[in-house]
Amino acid sequence: MSLRQITVLVDQGAASGLRARAAADLAKRHGARLTGVFLTSEYVRQYMAAESLAALPPDVVQQVLTGHEAAVIKIADEARAQFEDACGQSGVAHDWRLVSGDSPQPFLAVARRSDLTIVPRHAKACLSEHGLSAAQVALASGGPVLITPDEDYAPPMGRRVLVAWDGGREAARALNDAWPILEQAESVHVLTVSPDGGAEPDGLLAALLEGHGIKAQMITDPSQDESAVDVIERQIAEQGADLLVMGLYGRPRLQELILGGVSRAMVAAGPVPIFASH
């Protein structure tokens, strides 16, 4: 796999410019084309919109609709300027798309046509209550997603990578999707959390990494006093990682919601960007 088409969600938030810079830096390193996507909205698709317009004269209704559209376009133009500035500084080929954010499907359609999609934890359509979460994109896009923290993240990312490995299908999928990132990384650490001390260094996994030209350090963390989430966050700090690679939702999401889970916790509050696959 190679990264030739990267999509980044750009919005009106203060951190959007940092996300665009990080995406442009990644696209430059991989020789990829970068598409910036901005989520628009229509006033009539908002909650209680019909009721709010019902008693108004037709000319006033048209003014409301036109005013909303103009405001969305103005904010989109400001976001585009940030995006194009980041692309210009990195010198990457790029394009810009306005996509309806009043339902998840239009953005998911774009994500399904990308090698990698970069999103914040939660995204909202402009001047709308509608939006989508990074977990939605990861579960429905069919490809890897790079999730940026709430305060977002400036480049570089992917220089020092921590891989969370539990031997499951989702972890294997994330590892395979992440080869382009791992092959360019300056250092790779592979973490297995084993409170019972039963896990041994995985020779087959190390051999697979070496076959890709990656000399990874294998870590088995035997801590019995910390949750898996705490261990991952501690190892991120100890290794100076700027990116976490992990699989998402290795058990049904209902169980994740009821019992809690590593996926949900890391997506909600992980300290560094997460390269995730399902």
C-alpha positions as CSV (number, residue, x, y, z in Angstrom):
1,M,0.0,0.0,0.0
2,S,1.1,3.6,-0.7
3,L,-0.4,6.9,0.2
4,R,-1.3,8.7,-3.0
5,Q,-4.6,10.4,-2.0
6,I,-5.0,11.9,1.4
7,T,-8.2,13.7,2.6
8,V,-8.3,16.2,5.5
9,L,-11.4,17.6,7.1
10,V,-11.0,21.4,7.5
11,D,-13.4,23.5,9.5
12,Q,-13.8,26.9,11.2
13,G,-12.2,25.8,14.4
14,A,-9.0,27.4,15.7
15,A,-7.0,24.2,15.4
16,S,-8.0,23.6,11.8
17,G,-5.0,25.4,10.4
18,L,-2.7,23.1,12.4
19,R,-4.5,20.0,11.1
20,A,-4.1,21.3,7.6
21,R,-0.3,21.9,8.1
22,A,0.1,18.4,9.6
23,A,-1.8,16.9,6.7
24,A,0.2,18.9,4.1
25,D,3.5,17.8,5.8
26,L,2.4,14.1,5.6
27,A,1.3,14.5,2.0
28,K,4.7,16.0,1.0
29,R,6.6,13.2,2.6
30,H,4.6,10.6,0.8
31,G,4.2,12.3,-2.5
32,A,0.4,12.3,-2.1
33,R,-2.3,14.6,-3.4
34,L,-4.2,16.4,-0.6
35,T,-7.9,17.1,-0.7
36,G,-9.3,19.6,1.8
37,V,-13.0,19.0,2.6
38,F,-15.3,21.6,4.3
39,L,-18.7,20.5,5.6
40,T,-21.5,22.9,4.6
41,S,-25.1,23.0,5.8
42,E,-28.5,24.1,4.6
43,Y,-30.7,26.1,7.0
44,V,-33.8,24.0,6.1
45,R,-32.1,20.8,7.3
46,Q,-31.5,22.1,10.8
47,Y,-33.6,21.1,13.8
48,M,-36.8,23.0,14.0
49,A,-36.0,25.0,10.9
50,A,-39.4,24.3,9.3
51,E,-41.2,25.5,12.4
52,S,-39.1,28.7,12.6
53,L,-39.8,29.6,9.0
54,A,-43.5,28.6,8.9
55,A,-44.9,31.9,10.1
56,L,-42.6,34.1,8.1
57,P,-43.5,35.8,4.8
58,P,-41.9,34.3,1.7
59,D,-39.5,37.2,1.1
60,V,-38.2,36.9,4.7
61,V,-37.8,33.1,4.4
62,Q,-35.7,33.7,1.3
63,Q,-33.6,36.3,3.2
64,V,-33.0,33.8,6.0
65,L,-32.0,31.0,3.5
66,T,-29.8,33.3,1.5
67,G,-28.2,34.8,4.6
68,H,-27.3,31.3,5.9
69,E,-25.8,30.2,2.6
70,A,-23.7,33.4,2.4
71,A,-22.4,32.9,5.9
72,V,-21.4,29.3,5.2
73,I,-19.6,30.3,2.1
74,K,-17.8,33.1,3.9
75,I,-16.5,30.8,6.6
76,A,-15.7,28.1,4.0
77,D,-13.5,30.7,2.1
78,E,-11.6,31.5,5.3
79,A,-11.0,27.8,5.9
80,R,-9.9,27.3,2.3
81,A,-7.4,30.2,2.7
82,Q,-5.8,28.4,5.7
83,F,-5.7,25.1,3.8
84,E,-4.2,26.5,0.7
85,D,-1.6,28.4,2.7
86,A,-0.5,25.1,4.4
87,C,-0.4,23.4,1.0
88,G,1.6,26.3,-0.5
89,Q,4.2,26.1,2.3
90,S,4.6,22.4,1.7
91,G,4.4,22.5,-2.0
92,V,1.9,19.7,-2.3
93,A,-0.7,19.1,-5.1
94,H,-4.1,19.8,-3.7
95,D,-7.8,20.4,-4.3
96,W,-10.7,21.7,-2.3
97,R,-14.3,20.3,-1.9
98,L,-17.4,21.6,-0.3
99,V,-19.4,18.6,0.9
100,S,-22.8,18.6,2.7
101,G,-22.4,17.9,6.4
102,D,-26.1,17.5,7.1
103,S,-25.7,13.8,6.9
104,P,-22.5,11.6,7.2
105,Q,-22.8,9.9,3.8
106,P,-21.3,12.6,1.5
107,F,-18.2,12.8,3.6
108,L,-17.9,9.1,3.9
109,A,-18.2,8.8,0.1
110,V,-15.1,11.0,-0.2
111,A,-13.2,9.0,2.6
112,R,-13.9,5.8,0.7
113,R,-12.1,7.2,-2.2
114,S,-9.0,8.1,-0.2
115,D,-5.9,6.2,1.0
116,L,-6.0,8.0,4.3
117,T,-8.6,10.4,5.9
118,I,-7.5,12.9,8.5
119,V,-10.2,14.1,10.9
120,P,-10.7,15.6,14.4
121,R,-12.3,13.6,17.1
122,H,-15.6,15.3,16.4
123,A,-16.6,17.4,13.4
124,K,-19.6,19.6,12.8
125,A,-21.0,21.0,9.6
126,C,-20.7,24.8,9.4
127,L,-23.5,26.6,11.3
128,S,-25.2,23.3,12.0
129,E,-25.9,20.9,14.8
130,H,-25.2,18.0,12.5
131,G,-21.8,16.4,12.3
132,L,-19.9,13.1,12.6
133,S,-17.3,11.5,14.8
134,A,-13.9,10.1,14.0
135,A,-15.2,6.7,15.2
136,Q,-18.0,6.9,12.6
137,V,-15.5,7.6,9.8
138,A,-13.2,4.8,11.0
139,L,-16.0,2.2,11.1
140,A,-17.7,3.2,7.9
141,S,-15.0,4.4,5.5
142,G,-13.4,1.1,4.7
143,G,-9.9,2.5,5.2
144,P,-7.5,4.0,7.7
145,V,-8.2,7.2,9.6
146,L,-5.8,9.5,11.3
147,I,-7.5,11.1,14.3
148,T,-6.1,14.4,15.6
149,P,-6.4,15.5,19.3
150,D,-8.9,18.2,20.3
151,E,-6.1,20.8,20.6
152,D,-4.9,19.4,17.3
153,Y,-1.4,18.7,16.3
154,A,1.3,20.5,14.3
155,P,3.8,18.5,12.2
156,P,5.8,16.4,12.2
157,M,3.8,13.3,13.0
158,G,4.8,9.8,12.2
159,R,8.5,10.2,13.0
160,R,8.3,8.3,16.2
161,V,5.6,5.7,16.2
162,L,4.1,3.5,18.9
163,V,2.1,0.4,17.6
164,A,-0.4,-1.0,20.1
165,W,-0.5,-4.7,19.4
166,D,-2.9,-7.3,20.9
167,G,-2.6,-9.9,18.1
168,G,-6.2,-9.4,17.0
169,R,-7.7,-8.8,13.6
170,E,-8.1,-5.0,14.1
171,A,-4.5,-4.6,15.2
172,A,-3.3,-6.6,12.2
173,R,-5.5,-4.4,9.9
174,A,-4.1,-1.2,11.4
175,L,-0.5,-2.5,11.0
176,N,-1.0,-3.4,7.4
177,D,-2.6,-0.1,6.6
178,A,0.2,1.8,8.4
179,W,3.1,0.3,6.4
180,P,3.8,3.6,4.4
181,I,4.0,5.5,7.7
182,L,6.1,2.9,9.5
183,E,8.6,2.5,6.7
184,Q,9.4,6.2,6.8
185,A,9.5,6.5,10.6
186,E,12.7,7.2,12.5
187,S,11.7,4.8,15.3
188,V,9.0,2.2,15.8
189,H,8.1,0.6,19.1
190,V,5.5,-2.2,19.3
191,L,3.7,-2.4,22.6
192,T,1.9,-5.5,24.0
193,V,0.2,-5.0,27.3
194,S,0.4,-8.2,29.4
195,P,-0.6,-7.8,33.1
196,D,-0.2,-11.5,33.7
197,G,3.3,-11.5,32.2
198,G,2.3,-14.3,29.8
199,A,3.2,-12.6,26.5
200,E,6.6,-13.3,25.0
201,P,8.4,-11.1,22.4
202,D,6.7,-11.9,19.1
203,G,9.4,-13.2,16.7
204,L,7.1,-13.6,13.8
205,L,5.9,-10.0,14.1
206,A,9.4,-8.7,14.4
207,A,10.4,-10.7,11.3
208,L,7.4,-9.2,9.4
209,L,8.5,-5.7,10.4
210,E,12.1,-6.4,9.4
211,G,10.9,-7.6,6.1
212,H,9.5,-4.1,5.5
213,G,12.9,-2.6,6.5
214,I,11.7,-1.6,9.9
215,K,13.9,-2.3,12.9
216,A,11.3,-2.1,15.7
217,Q,11.8,-2.3,19.4
218,M,9.3,-4.9,20.9
219,I,7.9,-3.9,24.3
220,T,6.0,-6.2,26.6
221,D,4.6,-4.1,29.5
222,P,3.7,-6.4,32.5
223,S,2.1,-3.6,34.6
224,Q,-0.6,-5.0,36.9
225,D,-1.6,-1.6,38.5
226,E,-2.6,0.3,35.3
227,S,-5.3,-0.1,32.7
228,A,-4.3,-0.8,29.2
229,V,-5.1,2.8,28.4
230,D,-2.8,4.1,31.1
231,V,0.0,1.8,29.9
232,I,-0.4,3.1,26.3
233,E,-0.4,6.7,27.4
234,R,2.7,6.1,29.6
235,Q,4.5,4.4,26.8
236,I,3.7,7.2,24.4
237,A,5.4,9.6,26.9
238,E,8.3,7.3,27.6
239,Q,9.1,6.7,23.9
240,G,8.4,10.3,22.8
241,A,5.9,9.0,20.3
242,D,4.2,11.5,18.0
243,L,1.7,8.9,16.5
244,L,-0.1,5.8,17.8
245,V,-1.1,3.0,15.5
246,M,-4.0,0.9,16.7
247,G,-7.0,-1.2,15.7
248,L,-10.4,0.1,16.6
249,Y,-13.3,-1.8,18.3
250,G,-12.1,-5.4,18.5
251,R,-15.4,-6.3,20.2
252,P,-18.9,-5.1,19.5
253,R,-19.4,-1.4,20.1
254,L,-22.3,-2.0,22.5
255,Q,-19.8,-3.8,24.7
256,E,-17.4,-0.9,24.4
257,L,-20.1,1.5,25.4
258,I,-21.3,-0.6,28.4
259,L,-17.9,-1.9,29.6
260,G,-15.6,0.8,28.4
261,G,-12.7,0.0,26.1
262,V,-9.3,1.0,24.9
263,S,-10.6,2.2,21.6
264,R,-13.2,4.5,23.0
265,A,-10.9,5.9,25.6
266,M,-8.0,6.6,23.3
267,V,-10.2,8.2,20.6
268,A,-11.9,10.4,23.2
269,A,-8.7,11.6,24.9
270,G,-5.5,10.2,23.4
271,P,-2.5,12.6,23.8
272,V,-1.2,12.2,20.2
273,P,-2.7,11.6,16.8
274,I,-4.0,8.0,16.2
275,F,-3.7,6.1,13.0
276,A,-6.6,3.7,13.3
277,S,-8.3,1.0,11.3
278,H,-11.3,-1.3,11.9
